[in-house]
Amino acid sequence: MIPVVVETRGEIAVIRMTGVRANAMSGPLLDGLVAAIDEVEAGDAHAVVIVGTGKAFSAGLALPDLIDLERDAMRAFIDHFAAAMRRVLTCPRPVVAAVNGHAIAGGCVLATQCDARVMAEGDGKIGLNEVQLGIGLPAAVIEPLRARLPAASLAAVALEGQLFSPVDALRIGLVDALAPADLVIDRAIDRAVALASAPRPAYAQVKAALLRPVVEAIARTADEERERWLDTWFSLPARLLLREAVSRITGAGVRRPQN
């Protein structure tokens, strides 16, 4: 099954993630996101809404697929992830995240690439818990986060790795609005329509100008920060914590990391 589909709601393209394991970010899902953005840009849609399926927006990286990769393969994957996130970030059309449920780690990253975030009320959690798993954040995550969040919220989100309820996420500026769960897509579409009310060339120019320092900072620091991130991913504490996380996902036993 293709893990991403594009639906049309009037003048708005709705990109829906339909991946397994709570829309976890596998290579095919990342490819699907990029292809969907390409499709939108080639068409007549005025704006984009990105949403998940089920009770999750996205639970983050597909850890069971990644846990046993060697460093070179993991480097290739994180470059793949970064390129997909940059494609969403730099889409010239308005892009709104309809955070329909849990948006953890990579799911939260995807939401922060969007121009606005509407989150469903309820039990969903959103945040970057990477530091709690012993891993860092690469430039493709740090720079958009620095641009999207109030400075006072960065420590709780990035350094402490807290997961936030919808109400708390709104309070700290991680999301922009809340909506009843059954209306989250409609409210996200409303926001997308409002953003798309400006003439398209003007919106695209201003968006690109606002993001230029972010994109340039990512390009300037990506290689160094990627290697530092890989050092954390392959550290012994992270190996154990990640394997424990995989065991919870798959129901398998935890294997001790090798020296």
matplotlib code that plots the C-alpha trace (Angstrom):
import matplotlib.pyplot as plt

x = [0.0, 1.3, 1.8, 0.8, -2.3, -3.4, -7.1, -8.7, -11.0, -12.0, -8.9, -6.9, -4.8, -4.9, -1.9, -2.8, -0.2, -1.4, 1.7, 1.9, 2.8, 1.2, 2.4, 6.1, 8.6, 10.0, 11.8, 8.6, 6.6, 9.3, 9.3, 5.5, 5.6, 8.0, 6.0, 2.8, 4.4, 5.7, 2.2, 0.7, 3.1, 2.5, -1.3, -3.7, -4.2, -3.9, -2.6, -1.7, -2.9, -0.9, -2.7, -2.2, -4.5, -6.0, -4.9, -1.5, -0.2, 3.1, 4.9, 8.3, 11.0, 10.4, 12.8, 12.4, 13.6, 16.5, 17.9, 20.3, 21.6, 25.3, 26.6, 26.8, 23.3, 22.0, 23.7, 22.0, 18.6, 19.0, 20.0, 16.8, 14.8, 16.4, 15.7, 12.0, 11.6, 13.3, 10.9, 7.9, 9.5, 10.3, 7.0, 6.0, 2.3, 0.9, 1.3, -0.8, -0.4, -3.6, -2.2, -4.9, -3.2, 0.3, 3.1, 6.2, 9.9, 9.9, 6.2, 6.7, 9.5, 7.2, 4.6, 7.3, 8.1, 4.6, 3.5, 0.9, -0.2, -3.8, -3.9, -6.8, -8.1, -7.9, -5.2, -2.6, 0.9, 3.4, 7.1, 10.7, 11.7, 14.9, 17.1, 15.2, 16.3, 19.9, 20.0, 20.5, 18.8, 20.3, 20.4, 17.3, 15.4, 17.1, 17.0, 13.2, 12.5, 14.5, 12.5, 9.0, 9.1, 9.3, 12.8, 11.5, 10.0, 13.1, 14.6, 11.5, 11.0, 14.6, 16.8, 14.3, 12.5, 9.1, 5.9, 3.0, -0.8, -2.7, -3.4, 0.2, 1.5, -0.7, 0.5, 4.2, 3.6, 4.4, 0.9, -1.1, -4.7, -6.8, -9.9, -12.3, -10.9, -13.6, -13.1, -9.3, -9.0, -11.8, -10.1, -6.7, -8.4, -9.8, -6.4, -4.9, -7.6, -6.9, -3.1, -3.8, -6.0, -2.9, -1.7, 0.4, 3.6, 3.6, 3.1, 5.9, 8.4, 7.8, 7.9, 11.1, 12.6, 11.6, 13.0, 16.3, 18.3, 16.9, 17.7, 21.2, 21.9, 20.9, 23.2, 26.1, 25.9, 24.3, 27.4, 29.0, 25.7, 24.8, 28.0, 27.6, 24.0, 25.2, 27.7, 24.7, 22.6, 25.4, 26.4, 26.0, 23.3, 21.2, 21.6, 20.0, 17.3, 16.4, 16.3, 14.0, 11.8, 11.8, 10.9, 7.9, 6.8, 7.4, 6.9, 10.3, 12.9, 15.7, 19.1, 22.1, 24.2, 27.5, 30.7]
y = [0.0, 3.5, 5.2, 8.7, 9.7, 13.1, 14.1, 17.2, 19.4, 22.2, 24.3, 22.6, 19.4, 17.1, 14.9, 11.9, 9.6, 6.0, 4.2, 1.2, 1.6, 5.0, 6.5, 5.9, 7.5, 4.8, 5.4, 4.8, 7.3, 10.0, 9.3, 9.6, 13.0, 14.3, 13.0, 14.4, 17.9, 17.6, 16.7, 19.7, 22.1, 20.8, 21.2, 24.0, 23.5, 26.8, 25.2, 22.0, 20.2, 17.3, 14.8, 11.3, 8.3, 6.8, 8.1, 9.4, 12.2, 10.3, 8.4, 9.3, 7.4, 3.7, 2.4, -1.3, -0.7, 1.4, -0.1, -2.5, -0.3, 0.4, 4.0, 4.5, 3.2, 5.3, 8.4, 7.8, 7.5, 10.7, 12.5, 11.1, 12.3, 15.7, 16.1, 15.2, 17.6, 20.4, 19.7, 20.3, 23.3, 25.1, 24.3, 27.7, 27.1, 27.4, 24.2, 23.4, 20.4, 18.9, 17.1, 14.5, 12.7, 11.8, 13.7, 12.3, 12.9, 12.8, 13.4, 16.6, 17.5, 17.2, 19.4, 22.1, 22.2, 23.4, 27.1, 26.4, 23.6, 22.8, 20.0, 17.8, 18.2, 15.0, 12.6, 13.1, 14.1, 16.2, 16.7, 15.8, 13.1, 12.3, 13.5, 11.1, 8.3, 9.4, 10.9, 14.4, 16.6, 17.3, 20.6, 19.8, 19.7, 22.4, 25.2, 25.1, 24.5, 27.6, 29.6, 28.3, 28.3, 31.1, 31.1, 30.5, 27.2, 25.7, 24.2, 22.2, 21.0, 20.3, 20.0, 18.3, 16.3, 16.8, 15.5, 18.0, 17.7, 19.8, 22.5, 22.7, 22.6, 25.6, 27.4, 27.1, 27.9, 24.4, 24.4, 27.4, 26.3, 23.4, 21.8, 19.0, 15.8, 15.4, 18.9, 19.1, 18.6, 21.2, 23.7, 23.1, 23.6, 26.9, 28.0, 26.9, 28.8, 32.0, 31.7, 31.1, 34.3, 36.3, 36.3, 33.2, 34.9, 37.3, 34.5, 32.4, 35.3, 36.3, 32.7, 32.0, 35.2, 34.4, 30.9, 31.8, 32.1, 28.7, 27.0, 28.6, 27.6, 24.0, 23.9, 25.4, 23.1, 19.9, 17.8, 18.5, 18.2, 15.0, 13.3, 14.5, 13.2, 9.8, 9.7, 10.0, 7.4, 4.9, 5.6, 2.7, 4.5, 5.2, 1.7, 0.3, 2.9, 2.5, -1.3, -1.0, 1.3, -1.2, -4.0, -2.0, -1.5, -5.0, -7.0, -8.6, -9.0, -6.4, -7.3, -5.8, -3.6, -4.9, -3.0]
z = [0.0, -0.9, 2.5, 1.4, -0.6, -1.9, -1.7, -2.9, -0.7, -3.0, -3.7, -0.9, -1.3, 1.7, 2.0, 4.2, 5.7, 5.8, 6.9, 9.3, 13.0, 13.6, 10.3, 11.3, 8.9, 6.7, 3.4, 1.4, 3.5, 3.1, -0.7, -0.6, 1.1, -1.5, -4.4, -2.9, -2.5, -6.1, -7.3, -5.4, -6.9, -10.4, -9.9, -9.1, -5.4, -3.5, -0.3, 1.5, 4.6, 5.9, 8.2, 9.6, 9.8, 12.9, 16.3, 15.2, 13.0, 13.1, 15.8, 14.4, 12.7, 11.9, 14.6, 13.9, 10.3, 11.5, 14.7, 13.0, 10.2, 10.1, 10.2, 6.4, 5.9, 8.8, 7.4, 4.1, 5.8, 7.9, 4.7, 3.1, 6.1, 6.0, 2.3, 2.7, 5.6, 3.6, 0.7, 3.0, 4.6, 1.4, -0.5, -1.9, -1.2, 2.3, 4.3, 7.4, 9.7, 10.9, 13.9, 14.4, 17.2, 18.6, 16.9, 18.5, 17.5, 13.7, 13.7, 15.6, 13.2, 10.3, 12.0, 12.6, 8.9, 8.2, 8.2, 10.8, 13.1, 14.2, 16.8, 17.8, 21.4, 23.5, 24.6, 21.8, 22.7, 20.7, 21.2, 20.5, 22.9, 21.2, 24.1, 26.4, 24.0, 24.2, 20.7, 19.4, 16.8, 13.4, 11.7, 9.6, 12.9, 15.0, 12.5, 11.7, 15.4, 16.3, 13.8, 14.7, 18.5, 21.0, 22.5, 26.0, 24.8, 23.2, 26.4, 27.3, 23.8, 22.6, 25.7, 28.0, 25.4, 27.0, 25.4, 25.6, 25.7, 23.1, 25.7, 26.8, 23.2, 22.5, 25.6, 24.6, 20.9, 19.6, 17.9, 16.8, 17.4, 18.8, 17.4, 18.3, 16.9, 14.4, 13.1, 13.0, 9.3, 8.6, 10.9, 9.2, 5.8, 7.1, 8.1, 4.8, 2.9, 4.9, 4.2, 0.5, 0.3, -0.6, -4.2, -4.8, -6.0, -3.1, -0.5, -2.1, -2.2, 1.4, 2.7, 0.9, 2.3, 5.8, 5.5, 3.8, 7.0, 8.1, 4.8, 4.7, 8.3, 7.6, 4.5, 6.4, 9.4, 8.0, 7.5, 10.9, 12.8, 11.0, 12.1, 15.7, 15.6, 14.3, 17.2, 19.6, 17.6, 17.9, 21.5, 23.9, 26.1, 23.0, 21.7, 24.8, 25.0, 21.3, 21.5, 24.5, 22.4, 19.5, 21.9, 23.0, 19.4, 18.2, 21.4, 20.9, 23.7, 24.2, 22.8, 24.5, 22.1, 21.0, 21.9]

ax = plt.figure().add_subplot(projection="3d")
ax.plot(x, y, z, "-o")
ax.set_aspect("equal")
plt.show()
